[in-house]
């Protein structure tokens, strides 16, 4: 198995002329792809760096920080070298684009605006009832 074997054949890519997606495969420099040991060590390095970024993103999910953004950044690092990560990123981009198109649908936007307005009115009523009943005092005793 050589370094070029994970790339998509040109004949299979020709059927996807409607979509202009870049070909699958390693994005390593040519001089690295020529040497099998150097390419494998390059892949190990890319995997370790991507893994560190993904783990940092997973840690950021419950903690402050852009967890999902960092996780997708780690996936993008992996996608420079691994076909499976490229396929995951393509699938994710496709789903995000579909979700964005659905969110821009006028019926969905109208529904979301109505639900948000109703939620804000309910919260305002609850805050008003609390202030009317208890005044501007906090529910816990700060001064004691």
C-alpha positions in Angstrom: 0.0 0.0 0.0 1.6 3.2 -1.1 0.9 6.7 0.2 -1.2 7.6 -2.9 -3.5 4.6 -2.5 -6.0 6.4 -0.2 -6.8 9.0 -2.9 -10.0 8.7 -4.9 -9.6 7.5 -8.5 -10.2 10.1 -11.2 -12.9 8.0 -12.8 -15.0 7.9 -9.6 -14.5 11.6 -9.1 -15.7 12.4 -12.7 -19.2 11.3 -11.8 -19.4 14.0 -9.2 -19.0 16.9 -11.6 -22.0 18.7 -10.1 -20.2 18.9 -6.8 -16.9 20.5 -6.7 -15.4 18.9 -3.7 -11.7 18.4 -3.4 -10.4 14.9 -3.8 -10.0 12.6 -0.8 -6.6 11.7 0.4 -3.5 12.9 2.1 -2.6 16.6 1.9 1.0 16.0 3.0 3.8 17.6 0.9 5.0 15.4 -2.0 8.5 14.8 -0.5 6.8 13.3 2.6 4.5 11.1 0.5 7.5 9.7 -1.4 9.0 8.0 1.6 6.8 5.5 3.4 8.5 5.7 6.8 8.4 9.5 6.6 4.7 9.5 5.6 3.7 7.1 8.4 5.5 9.3 10.9 3.8 12.3 9.4 0.4 10.6 9.9 1.2 9.7 13.5 2.2 13.3 14.2 -1.0 14.6 12.6 -3.1 12.1 14.5 -1.5 13.0 17.8 -1.9 16.8 17.2 -5.5 16.3 16.1 -6.2 14.0 19.1 -4.8 16.7 21.5 -7.1 19.3 19.9 -10.2 17.1 20.0 -9.5 16.1 23.7 -9.1 19.8 24.5 -12.4 20.5 22.8 -14.1 17.7 24.8 -12.7 19.1 28.0 -14.1 22.5 27.0 -17.7 21.2 26.5 -18.6 21.3 30.3 -16.0 24.1 31.0 -15.9 27.6 29.6 -14.6 27.7 26.0 -15.6 27.0 22.5 -15.8 23.2 22.8 -17.5 22.2 19.6 -15.5 24.7 17.6 -12.2 23.2 18.9 -13.5 19.6 18.3 -14.2 20.5 14.6 -10.8 22.1 14.4 -9.2 18.9 15.5 -11.3 17.0 12.9 -10.0 19.5 10.3 -6.5 18.7 11.4 -7.2 15.0 11.0 -8.9 15.6 7.6 -5.6 16.9 6.2 -4.3 13.3 6.4 -7.2 10.8 6.9 -10.0 10.0 4.5 -12.4 9.0 7.3 -12.1 12.4 8.8 -12.6 14.1 5.4 -15.8 12.1 5.0 -17.0 13.0 8.5 -16.3 16.7 7.8 -18.1 16.6 4.4 -21.1 14.9 6.1 -21.1 17.5 8.8 -20.8 20.4 6.4 -23.7 19.0 4.4 -25.9 18.6 7.5 -25.0 22.2 8.7 -25.9 23.6 5.3 -29.2 21.7 5.3 -30.0 22.9 8.8 -29.2 26.5 7.9 -31.5 26.3 4.8 -34.3 24.9 7.0 -33.7 27.7 9.6 -34.0 30.3 6.9 -37.4 28.9 5.8 -40.0 31.7 6.5 -42.4 29.3 8.2 -39.7 28.1 10.6 -38.4 31.6 11.3 -41.9 32.8 12.0 -42.4 29.9 14.4 -39.1 30.5 16.2 -39.8 34.2 16.6 -43.3 33.4 18.0 -41.9 30.9 20.4 -39.1 33.2 21.5 -41.6 36.1 22.1 -44.0 33.8 24.1 -41.0 32.6 26.2 -39.8 36.2 26.9 -43.4 37.2 27.9 -43.6 34.3 30.3 -40.2 35.2 31.8 -41.2 38.8 32.1 -44.5 37.9 33.8 -42.7 35.6 36.3 -40.1 38.3 37.1 -42.9 40.8 37.5 -44.8 38.5 39.9 -41.6 37.9 41.9 -40.9 41.7 42.2 -44.5 42.4 43.1 -44.6 39.7 45.8 -41.0 40.0 47.3 -39.8 43.4 46.1 -36.3 43.9 44.7 -34.7 41.6 47.3 -32.7 38.6 46.2 -33.9 35.1 47.1 -30.8 34.5 49.2 -29.5 36.6 52.0 -26.5 38.5 50.8 -26.2 41.0 53.7 -26.2 38.4 56.5 
